[in-house]
Amino acid sequence: MEKIQGLSEEEVKKLTERGLVNKNTDVKTKSISQIIATNFFTLFNFLNLGLGLAIFLVHSYKNLLFLGVALCNTLISTVQEIRSKLIIDKLSLLNETKARVIRGGEEKEIGIHEIVLGDIISLRPGNQIVTDSKVLSGEMLINESLITGESEPVTKKRGDNLLSGSFVVSGRGICETVHVGDENYTAKISAEAKYIKKVNSELMNFINKILKYVSLAIVPIGILFFISQLGENDTFAEAVVATVAGLIGMIPEGLVLLISTVLAISVIRLSKYKVLVQELYCIETLARVDTICLDKTGTLTTGEMDVSKIVPIGKMEMDEIIKVLSSVSFHMDNDNQTMDALAKKYAKEDDRKVIEVVPFSSQAKWSGISFVDESFIIGAPEIVIQDTSHFKDVLDEYTSSNRVVILARSWKKLNKEIPNDIEPLALIVINDRIRPEARGTLEYFKAQGVDIKLISGDNPKTVAGVAAKVGVENIKYIDLSKTKRNILDLVDEYNIFGRVKPDQKKEIIMALKAKGKTVAMTGDGVNDVLALKEADCSVAMNSGSDAARNVSQLVLLDSNFASMPKVVAEGRRSINNLQRSSSLFLCKTTYATLLAIIFVFLNRAYPFIPIQLTLTSVVTIGIPSFILALEPNRERINGKLILNVLRRSLPTGLTIVSNILIIMMLPWFLRLTEDQMSTLCVLLTAFTGFMLIYRICVPFNNLRRTLFVVLIILFVVGITIFRRLFSIVILTPDLLIIAGILFVIAFLLFNFFTKLFELIVSKLKI
């Protein structure tokens, strides 16, 4: 066969100049300009700007301070997101899929965005097909599930077309690129070679709902509130200031910025452990995982295998068996770990004429080769030989902790089915190297209450042997090739699944999810892709196949399984802390919204001005939320996020509303000026906010204790030294006594609403 030359460097240069190059149609991250735009040009920023403009026009300049706080929040979030983007881009470049092209008669590896129209590409098992191509030679099993949804691989031979986004399951081939860039099939329907699925994020869904409701409510409430304040204030300017004060509390813009900042910082932290985060919210999902499914090969083991023993079980002598293995491993493609191990030890050049090669597939679990006068098969013993009874004892002896495949002979030419004249020749015992970090990592998950399921195409006894070595307890295994039971009935009963086909891996994930589990899947091979795609959180080893990396949300760039606890810990830190910080923001949104509605009908002037709310927000929300959101936190995530947030924010918000209403009734009994009532409202709002912070900070550590004290000092300084700036009256003894009584009432109300919320939740069994 004439050697394929491919394109010359001169031809590549000309095609590139003409734009016929596979330019990047998959933008993994937003550009810096997009990040700036999405952070600055938001609905709530425009609302803040509009409210600020209204304050500016009535010349109440000190009340513009809230714009400075909003600007600082936006700047912090933008800087952190840009830092995160630069790190992701750098790691993505290291992780970028490569292609083997033949140019000038030589095979070389290039980036997929350097491929030009007409390039000749060499494909091997695990490779992602990155451009629409036409097969020139070879035969391959191609999985097109990422683009068609069909999980069954299809055979592709010379003349057949290959779609970008599919991947090679088995076999090898040479193909020619027929489309590049935007002309590729996947570029027309989605981002290149990426499977897009709905993000499973409680946090994102909850916040989006809050933003939606606030966005719908703020305009009509604002109009009605302004109309009511026109009649209750002496001047138009005072009505504008009061309206702005009522509305700025409803806007939780700092919450959105805080979430993006915290998750961006998580990406930066994880990058130090060589972890590439391809989907931001998967950090949250992995933190919630209660079941983790592990593919044995490449995850618990290194994927590097060594032949340790040949055990004759037929009439052929050992010397003859070695000759057969030398010939077979020389002529067959090393497209799986077993053949690679055989080739490393036995491959020796010979001149036997090959008639047919059947490449290995994880679906069939065997491969074979036909010479002129005989054929040989290598595969799973129970798949290749129907009756293994005459060598069952020796098979059981070695499969307890090793991978064992059988070498068998047939006198018929091979096709897609195993012939019926099979003669067993030898068992090949292969050792799989266990990752040194595997035991410690599994012990971590066990300690965290995470269920571990091992899924493998190997013999379940072999998988059980490896599981025992890495510390898995209460081992119960099943051979899925020998049972007809519904997988939904098996996932609770067993923790080790052997002889699993790729579509069955996916079924196991689906069954676990159907039982209410949050499932993570780790893998590295093409046979793991369907399961990785289905899992709530998917983790791939960088040393694995292109397809596995492309569909996974997390990629361990150094293929170090020991990084997994760090990822889980980072997720828990982020989500637990964000739950606490979210309750601070939503407390403000709760009481501000309720007060705005109440004051539409109360016929009273609103007791706050914007700068006073800026003071209370900074000391009870802004500073503590940011500090607490970034502190270490390894607690398990318990309960539903919405309930966890509401059980803190709702009682606090209702307490503040009750405080304000009580203060509004004081003039019926006491002679108080409007300024004194406003001051009391500020004091009670801050006091209730500090009660919430206290509750969040328990148990106190040095950081929380210092934070709590500093926040109180800042507030005291604000209402004393800078009281004129914040329009706070002098705190006379009489006013302090009234405030003290109101503090006691607020404390009782806070406890009452907290217990009431818990009672309602328990009664409704939410």
PEUR-V607764 format. One record per backbone hydrogen bond with DSSP energy under -0.5 kcal/mol. NH is the residue of the N-H (numbers start at 1). CO is the residue of the C=O. E is the energy in kcal/mol with one decimal. If there is no record, write none. Layout:
# PEUR-V607764
nh=NH co=CO e=E
nh=NH co=CO e=E
This chain:
# PEUR-V607764
nh=7 co=102 e=-0.7
nh=12 co=8 e=-2.3
nh=13 co=9 e=-2.2
nh=14 co=10 e=-2.1
nh=15 co=11 e=-2.5
nh=16 co=12 e=-2.3
nh=17 co=13 e=-2.2
nh=18 co=14 e=-1.6
nh=19 co=16 e=-1.5
nh=20 co=15 e=-2.4
nh=21 co=19 e=-1.3
nh=22 co=115 e=-3.3
nh=23 co=21 e=-2.6
nh=25 co=23 e=-0.6
nh=27 co=25 e=-0.7
nh=28 co=26 e=-0.9
nh=35 co=31 e=-2.4
nh=36 co=32 e=-2.4
nh=37 co=33 e=-2.3
nh=38 co=34 e=-3.0
nh=39 co=35 e=-1.8
nh=40 co=36 e=-2.3
nh=41 co=37 e=-2.7
nh=42 co=40 e=-1.6
nh=46 co=42 e=-2.2
nh=47 co=43 e=-2.2
nh=48 co=44 e=-2.8
nh=49 co=45 e=-2.6
nh=50 co=46 e=-2.6
nh=51 co=47 e=-2.8
nh=52 co=48 e=-2.7
nh=53 co=49 e=-2.4
nh=54 co=50 e=-1.9
nh=55 co=51 e=-2.0
nh=56 co=52 e=-2.6
nh=57 co=53 e=-2.4
nh=58 co=54 e=-1.1
nh=59 co=56 e=-1.6
nh=60 co=55 e=-1.9
nh=61 co=59 e=-1.1
nh=63 co=60 e=-1.3
nh=64 co=61 e=-2.0
nh=65 co=62 e=-1.2
nh=66 co=63 e=-0.6
nh=67 co=64 e=-1.8
nh=68 co=64 e=-0.7
nh=68 co=65 e=-0.6
nh=69 co=65 e=-1.5
nh=70 co=66 e=-2.1
nh=71 co=67 e=-2.4
nh=72 co=68 e=-2.3
nh=73 co=69 e=-2.3
nh=74 co=70 e=-2.2
nh=75 co=71 e=-2.6
nh=76 co=72 e=-2.6
nh=77 co=73 e=-2.3
nh=78 co=74 e=-2.4
nh=79 co=75 e=-2.6
nh=80 co=76 e=-2.2
nh=81 co=77 e=-2.3
nh=82 co=78 e=-2.3
nh=83 co=79 e=-2.3
nh=84 co=80 e=-2.4
nh=85 co=81 e=-2.5
nh=86 co=82 e=-2.4
nh=87 co=83 e=-1.8
nh=88 co=84 e=-2.6
nh=89 co=85 e=-2.7
nh=90 co=86 e=-1.8
nh=91 co=87 e=-2.7
nh=92 co=88 e=-3.1
nh=93 co=89 e=-1.7
nh=94 co=90 e=-1.4
nh=95 co=91 e=-1.8
nh=96 co=92 e=-0.6
nh=96 co=93 e=-0.7
nh=99 co=110 e=-3.0
nh=100 co=122 e=-0.6
nh=101 co=99 e=-0.7
nh=101 co=108 e=-2.8
nh=102 co=120 e=-2.9
nh=103 co=101 e=-0.7
nh=103 co=106 e=-2.6
nh=104 co=7 e=-1.2
nh=105 co=5 e=-3.4
nh=106 co=103 e=-1.7
nh=108 co=101 e=-2.9
nh=110 co=99 e=-2.8
nh=112 co=97 e=-1.3
nh=114 co=111 e=-2.2
nh=115 co=112 e=-0.7
nh=117 co=20 e=-2.1
nh=118 co=177 e=-1.3
nh=119 co=116 e=-2.1
nh=120 co=102 e=-0.6
nh=121 co=119 e=-0.6
nh=121 co=175 e=-3.0
nh=122 co=100 e=-3.0
nh=123 co=121 e=-0.5
nh=123 co=173 e=-3.0
nh=126 co=168 e=-3.1
nh=127 co=124 e=-2.1
nh=129 co=166 e=-3.1
nh=130 co=128 e=-0.9
nh=133 co=162 e=-2.3
nh=134 co=176 e=-2.0
nh=135 co=160 e=-2.9
nh=136 co=174 e=-3.4
nh=137 co=174 e=-1.8
nh=139 co=172 e=-0.9
nh=140 co=156 e=-2.1
nh=141 co=170 e=-2.2
nh=142 co=140 e=-0.6
nh=142 co=154 e=-3.5
nh=143 co=167 e=-2.8
nh=144 co=142 e=-0.6
nh=147 co=144 e=-1.5
nh=148 co=144 e=-2.9
nh=149 co=144 e=-0.6
nh=149 co=145 e=-1.0
nh=151 co=149 e=-0.5
nh=154 co=142 e=-3.0
nh=156 co=140 e=-2.8
nh=159 co=135 e=-2.9
nh=160 co=157 e=-2.4
nh=162 co=133 e=-3.1
nh=165 co=129 e=-3.0
nh=166 co=163 e=-1.7
nh=167 co=143 e=-2.0
nh=168 co=127 e=-2.3
nh=169 co=141 e=-3.3
nh=170 co=141 e=-1.1
nh=172 co=139 e=-0.7
nh=173 co=123 e=-1.6
nh=174 co=137 e=-2.3
nh=175 co=121 e=-2.6
nh=176 co=134 e=-2.7
nh=177 co=119 e=-2.6
nh=178 co=132 e=-2.9
nh=179 co=132 e=-1.5
nh=183 co=180 e=-1.9
nh=184 co=181 e=-1.6
nh=188 co=184 e=-1.0
nh=188 co=185 e=-0.8
nh=189 co=185 e=-0.7
nh=189 co=186 e=-0.6
nh=190 co=186 e=-3.1
nh=194 co=191 e=-1.6
nh=196 co=194 e=-0.6
nh=197 co=195 e=-0.6
nh=201 co=199 e=-1.2
nh=205 co=201 e=-2.2
nh=206 co=202 e=-2.6
nh=207 co=203 e=-2.5
nh=208 co=204 e=-2.4
nh=209 co=205 e=-1.7
nh=210 co=206 e=-2.1
nh=211 co=207 e=-2.7
nh=212 co=208 e=-2.2
nh=213 co=209 e=-2.5
nh=214 co=210 e=-2.6
nh=215 co=211 e=-2.5
nh=216 co=212 e=-1.9
nh=217 co=213 e=-1.9
nh=218 co=214 e=-2.5
nh=219 co=215 e=-0.6
nh=220 co=216 e=-0.5
nh=221 co=217 e=-2.2
nh=222 co=218 e=-2.1
nh=223 co=219 e=-2.2
nh=224 co=220 e=-2.2
nh=225 co=221 e=-2.8
nh=226 co=222 e=-2.3
nh=227 co=223 e=-2.1
nh=228 co=224 e=-2.1
nh=229 co=225 e=-2.3
nh=230 co=226 e=-1.7
nh=231 co=227 e=-0.9
nh=232 co=228 e=-0.6
nh=233 co=229 e=-1.5
nh=239 co=235 e=-1.7
nh=240 co=236 e=-2.1
nh=241 co=237 e=-2.5
nh=242 co=238 e=-2.5
nh=243 co=239 e=-2.2
nh=244 co=240 e=-2.6
nh=245 co=241 e=-2.3
nh=246 co=242 e=-2.1
nh=247 co=243 e=-1.9
nh=248 co=244 e=-2.6
nh=249 co=245 e=-0.8
nh=250 co=247 e=-1.2
nh=251 co=247 e=-0.7
nh=251 co=248 e=-0.7
nh=252 co=250 e=-0.7
nh=255 co=252 e=-1.2
nh=256 co=252 e=-1.1
nh=257 co=253 e=-1.8
nh=258 co=254 e=-2.4
nh=259 co=255 e=-2.3
nh=260 co=256 e=-2.1
nh=261 co=257 e=-2.2
nh=262 co=258 e=-2.9
nh=263 co=259 e=-2.5
nh=264 co=260 e=-1.9
nh=265 co=261 e=-2.4
nh=266 co=262 e=-1.9
nh=267 co=263 e=-1.9
nh=268 co=264 e=-1.9
nh=269 co=265 e=-2.6
nh=270 co=266 e=-2.8
nh=271 co=267 e=-1.8
nh=272 co=268 e=-0.7
nh=272 co=269 e=-1.0
nh=273 co=270 e=-1.5
nh=274 co=271 e=-1.6
nh=275 co=270 e=-1.5
nh=276 co=274 e=-0.5
nh=276 co=555 e=-2.9
nh=277 co=275 e=-0.6
nh=278 co=276 e=-0.8
nh=278 co=553 e=-3.4
nh=279 co=553 e=-1.0
nh=282 co=279 e=-1.7
nh=283 co=280 e=-1.4
nh=285 co=281 e=-1.6
nh=286 co=282 e=-2.8
nh=287 co=283 e=-1.3
nh=288 co=284 e=-1.0
nh=288 co=285 e=-0.9
nh=289 co=285 e=-0.5
nh=289 co=286 e=-0.9
nh=290 co=518 e=-1.9
nh=291 co=518 e=-1.7
nh=292 co=451 e=-3.1
nh=293 co=520 e=-3.2
nh=294 co=292 e=-0.5
nh=294 co=453 e=-3.1
nh=295 co=522 e=-1.4
nh=296 co=294 e=-0.5
nh=296 co=455 e=-1.1
nh=299 co=296 e=-1.2
nh=300 co=295 e=-0.7
nh=300 co=296 e=-1.2
nh=301 co=296 e=-2.1
nh=302 co=433 e=-3.0
nh=305 co=303 e=-0.5
nh=306 co=431 e=-1.9
nh=308 co=306 e=-0.5
nh=308 co=429 e=-2.7
nh=309 co=429 e=-1.5
nh=311 co=427 e=-3.0
nh=312 co=310 e=-0.6
nh=313 co=425 e=-2.2
nh=314 co=425 e=-1.3
nh=321 co=317 e=-2.2
nh=322 co=318 e=-2.5
nh=323 co=319 e=-1.7
nh=324 co=320 e=-2.2
nh=325 co=321 e=-2.7
nh=326 co=322 e=-2.3
nh=327 co=323 e=-2.3
nh=328 co=324 e=-3.1
nh=329 co=325 e=-2.5
nh=330 co=326 e=-1.1
nh=331 co=327 e=-2.1
nh=332 co=328 e=-2.2
nh=335 co=333 e=-2.0
nh=340 co=336 e=-2.2
nh=341 co=337 e=-2.4
nh=342 co=338 e=-2.2
nh=343 co=339 e=-2.6
nh=344 co=340 e=-2.2
nh=345 co=341 e=-1.2
nh=346 co=342 e=-3.3
nh=347 co=342 e=-0.7
nh=347 co=343 e=-0.8
nh=348 co=326 e=-1.4
nh=355 co=370 e=-3.5
nh=356 co=370 e=-1.4
nh=358 co=368 e=-2.8
nh=359 co=357 e=-0.7
nh=361 co=366 e=-0.6
nh=365 co=361 e=-3.2
nh=367 co=378 e=-2.4
nh=368 co=358 e=-2.2
nh=369 co=376 e=-2.3
nh=370 co=356 e=-3.3
nh=371 co=369 e=-0.5
nh=371 co=374 e=-3.2
nh=372 co=353 e=-0.7
nh=375 co=410 e=-3.1
nh=376 co=369 e=-2.6
nh=377 co=408 e=-2.6
nh=378 co=367 e=-2.8
nh=379 co=406 e=-1.5
nh=380 co=365 e=-2.0
nh=381 co=404 e=-0.5
nh=383 co=380 e=-1.2
nh=384 co=380 e=-2.7
nh=385 co=381 e=-2.8
nh=386 co=384 e=-0.5
nh=388 co=386 e=-0.7
nh=391 co=388 e=-1.3
nh=392 co=389 e=-1.1
nh=395 co=391 e=-2.1
nh=396 co=392 e=-3.0
nh=397 co=393 e=-2.0
nh=398 co=394 e=-1.5
nh=399 co=395 e=-2.3
nh=400 co=396 e=-0.7
nh=401 co=398 e=-1.0
nh=402 co=398 e=-0.9
nh=403 co=430 e=-2.3
nh=404 co=402 e=-0.5
nh=405 co=428 e=-2.1
nh=406 co=379 e=-2.8
nh=407 co=426 e=-3.0
nh=408 co=377 e=-2.5
nh=408 co=406 e=-0.6
nh=409 co=423 e=-2.7
nh=410 co=375 e=-2.4
nh=415 co=417 e=-0.8
nh=423 co=409 e=-2.7
nh=424 co=422 e=-0.5
nh=425 co=407 e=-2.9
nh=426 co=407 e=-1.7
nh=427 co=311 e=-3.0
nh=428 co=405 e=-3.4
nh=429 co=309 e=-3.0
nh=429 co=427 e=-0.6
nh=430 co=403 e=-3.3
nh=430 co=428 e=-0.5
nh=431 co=306 e=-2.9
nh=433 co=304 e=-1.5
nh=433 co=431 e=-0.5
nh=435 co=300 e=-3.0
nh=438 co=435 e=-1.6
nh=441 co=437 e=-1.9
nh=442 co=438 e=-2.4
nh=443 co=439 e=-2.3
nh=444 co=440 e=-1.7
nh=445 co=441 e=-2.0
nh=446 co=442 e=-2.5
nh=447 co=443 e=-2.3
nh=448 co=444 e=-1.5
nh=449 co=446 e=-1.4
nh=450 co=445 e=-2.7
nh=451 co=290 e=-2.8
nh=451 co=449 e=-0.5
nh=453 co=292 e=-2.4
nh=454 co=495 e=-2.9
nh=455 co=294 e=-2.9
nh=455 co=453 e=-0.5
nh=456 co=497 e=-2.2
nh=462 co=459 e=-0.6
nh=463 co=459 e=-2.1
nh=464 co=460 e=-2.6
nh=465 co=461 e=-2.0
nh=466 co=462 e=-2.1
nh=467 co=463 e=-2.7
nh=468 co=464 e=-2.3
nh=469 co=465 e=-1.5
nh=470 co=466 e=-1.4
nh=471 co=468 e=-1.1
nh=472 co=467 e=-2.7
nh=478 co=496 e=-1.6
nh=480 co=478 e=-0.8
nh=480 co=498 e=-2.4
nh=482 co=479 e=-1.7
nh=483 co=480 e=-0.7
nh=489 co=486 e=-1.5
nh=490 co=486 e=-0.5
nh=490 co=487 e=-1.2
nh=491 co=487 e=-1.6
nh=494 co=490 e=-2.4
nh=495 co=476 e=-2.0
nh=496 co=476 e=-1.7
nh=497 co=454 e=-2.9
nh=498 co=478 e=-2.8
nh=499 co=458 e=-2.6
nh=500 co=456 e=-2.1
nh=504 co=501 e=-0.7
nh=505 co=501 e=-1.9
nh=506 co=502 e=-1.5
nh=507 co=503 e=-1.8
nh=508 co=504 e=-2.4
nh=509 co=505 e=-1.9
nh=510 co=506 e=-2.5
nh=511 co=507 e=-2.5
nh=512 co=508 e=-2.2
nh=513 co=509 e=-2.3
nh=514 co=510 e=-2.3
nh=515 co=511 e=-1.0
nh=516 co=513 e=-1.9
nh=517 co=512 e=-2.0
nh=519 co=517 e=-0.7
nh=520 co=291 e=-2.4
nh=521 co=537 e=-2.3
nh=522 co=293 e=-2.4
nh=523 co=539 e=-1.9
nh=528 co=525 e=-1.4
nh=529 co=526 e=-1.0
nh=532 co=528 e=-2.9
nh=533 co=529 e=-2.6
nh=534 co=530 e=-1.3
nh=535 co=531 e=-1.9
nh=536 co=519 e=-1.2
nh=537 co=519 e=-1.6
nh=539 co=521 e=-2.9
nh=540 co=554 e=-2.6
nh=541 co=523 e=-1.4
nh=542 co=556 e=-2.1
nh=544 co=541 e=-1.7
nh=545 co=524 e=-3.7
nh=546 co=126 e=-1.0
nh=547 co=126 e=-1.3
nh=549 co=545 e=-1.8
nh=550 co=546 e=-2.4
nh=551 co=547 e=-1.5
nh=552 co=548 e=-0.7
nh=552 co=549 e=-0.6
nh=553 co=538 e=-1.1
nh=554 co=538 e=-2.0
nh=555 co=276 e=-2.2
nh=556 co=540 e=-2.8
nh=557 co=274 e=-2.2
nh=557 co=555 e=-1.1
nh=558 co=274 e=-0.7
nh=559 co=556 e=-2.1
nh=561 co=559 e=-0.8
nh=563 co=560 e=-2.0
nh=564 co=561 e=-1.7
nh=567 co=563 e=-1.8
nh=568 co=564 e=-2.4
nh=569 co=565 e=-2.8
nh=570 co=566 e=-2.2
nh=571 co=567 e=-2.3
nh=572 co=568 e=-2.6
nh=573 co=569 e=-2.4
nh=574 co=570 e=-2.4
nh=575 co=571 e=-2.8
nh=576 co=572 e=-2.4
nh=577 co=573 e=-1.7
nh=578 co=574 e=-2.3
nh=579 co=575 e=-2.3
nh=580 co=576 e=-1.5
nh=581 co=577 e=-2.6
nh=582 co=578 e=-2.9
nh=583 co=579 e=-1.4
nh=584 co=580 e=-1.0
nh=585 co=581 e=-1.7
nh=586 co=582 e=-2.9
nh=587 co=583 e=-1.3
nh=588 co=584 e=-1.3
nh=589 co=585 e=-2.0
nh=590 co=586 e=-2.3
nh=591 co=587 e=-2.5
nh=592 co=588 e=-2.6
nh=593 co=589 e=-2.0
nh=594 co=590 e=-2.3
nh=595 co=591 e=-2.6
nh=596 co=592 e=-2.1
nh=597 co=593 e=-2.1
nh=598 co=594 e=-2.7
nh=599 co=595 e=-2.9
nh=600 co=596 e=-0.7
nh=600 co=597 e=-0.7
nh=601 co=597 e=-0.7
nh=601 co=598 e=-1.2
nh=602 co=598 e=-1.1
nh=603 co=599 e=-0.6
nh=612 co=609 e=-1.2
nh=613 co=609 e=-1.5
nh=614 co=610 e=-1.9
nh=615 co=611 e=-1.7
nh=616 co=612 e=-2.2
nh=617 co=613 e=-2.5
nh=618 co=614 e=-2.3
nh=619 co=615 e=-2.0
nh=620 co=616 e=-2.0
nh=621 co=617 e=-1.9
nh=622 co=617 e=-2.9
nh=623 co=618 e=-2.4
nh=625 co=621 e=-2.5
nh=626 co=622 e=-1.6
nh=627 co=623 e=-2.4
nh=628 co=624 e=-2.9
nh=629 co=625 e=-1.5
nh=630 co=626 e=-0.6
nh=630 co=627 e=-1.0
nh=631 co=627 e=-0.5
nh=631 co=628 e=-0.6
nh=638 co=636 e=-0.7
nh=644 co=640 e=-2.5
nh=645 co=641 e=-2.2
nh=646 co=642 e=-2.9
nh=647 co=643 e=-2.7
nh=648 co=645 e=-1.0
nh=649 co=645 e=-2.6
nh=650 co=646 e=-2.1
nh=651 co=646 e=-0.6
nh=652 co=648 e=-1.0
nh=653 co=649 e=-2.8
nh=654 co=650 e=-2.5
nh=655 co=651 e=-2.0
nh=656 co=652 e=-2.2
nh=657 co=653 e=-2.1
nh=658 co=654 e=-2.5
nh=659 co=655 e=-2.5
nh=660 co=656 e=-2.3
nh=661 co=657 e=-2.2
nh=662 co=658 e=-2.4
nh=663 co=659 e=-2.4
nh=664 co=660 e=-2.2
nh=665 co=661 e=-0.9
nh=665 co=662 e=-0.7
nh=666 co=662 e=-0.7
nh=666 co=663 e=-0.9
nh=668 co=665 e=-1.6
nh=669 co=666 e=-2.4
nh=670 co=666 e=-3.2
nh=672 co=670 e=-1.1
nh=677 co=673 e=-2.2
nh=678 co=674 e=-2.3
nh=679 co=675 e=-2.2
nh=680 co=676 e=-2.5
nh=681 co=677 e=-2.2
nh=682 co=678 e=-2.0
nh=683 co=679 e=-2.6
nh=684 co=680 e=-2.7
nh=685 co=681 e=-2.3
nh=686 co=682 e=-2.4
nh=687 co=683 e=-2.6
nh=688 co=684 e=-2.4
nh=689 co=685 e=-2.0
nh=690 co=686 e=-2.5
nh=691 co=687 e=-1.7
nh=692 co=688 e=-1.9
nh=693 co=689 e=-2.2
nh=694 co=690 e=-2.6
nh=695 co=691 e=-2.2
nh=696 co=692 e=-2.3
nh=697 co=693 e=-2.5
nh=698 co=694 e=-1.2
nh=705 co=701 e=-2.8
nh=706 co=702 e=-2.3
nh=707 co=703 e=-2.6
nh=708 co=704 e=-2.8
nh=709 co=705 e=-2.1
nh=710 co=706 e=-2.6
nh=711 co=707 e=-2.5
nh=712 co=708 e=-1.8
nh=713 co=709 e=-2.3
nh=714 co=710 e=-2.7
nh=715 co=711 e=-2.2
nh=716 co=712 e=-2.6
nh=717 co=713 e=-2.7
nh=718 co=714 e=-2.1
nh=719 co=715 e=-2.2
nh=720 co=716 e=-0.8
nh=720 co=717 e=-0.5
nh=721 co=717 e=-0.8
nh=722 co=717 e=-1.9
nh=723 co=720 e=-1.1
nh=726 co=722 e=-1.7
nh=727 co=724 e=-1.1
nh=728 co=723 e=-3.1
nh=732 co=730 e=-1.5
nh=736 co=732 e=-2.5
nh=737 co=733 e=-2.2
nh=738 co=734 e=-2.2
nh=739 co=735 e=-2.5
nh=740 co=736 e=-2.5
nh=741 co=737 e=-2.4
nh=742 co=738 e=-2.4
nh=743 co=739 e=-2.2
nh=744 co=740 e=-1.8
nh=745 co=741 e=-2.1
nh=746 co=742 e=-2.7
nh=747 co=743 e=-2.5
nh=748 co=744 e=-2.3
nh=749 co=745 e=-2.7
nh=750 co=746 e=-2.7
nh=751 co=747 e=-2.0
nh=752 co=748 e=-2.4
nh=753 co=749 e=-3.0
nh=754 co=750 e=-1.9
nh=755 co=751 e=-2.4
nh=756 co=752 e=-2.6
nh=757 co=753 e=-2.3
nh=758 co=754 e=-2.0
nh=759 co=755 e=-2.3
nh=760 co=756 e=-2.4
nh=761 co=757 e=-2.5
nh=762 co=758 e=-2.4
nh=763 co=759 e=-2.4
nh=764 co=760 e=-2.6
nh=765 co=761 e=-1.0
nh=766 co=761 e=-1.7
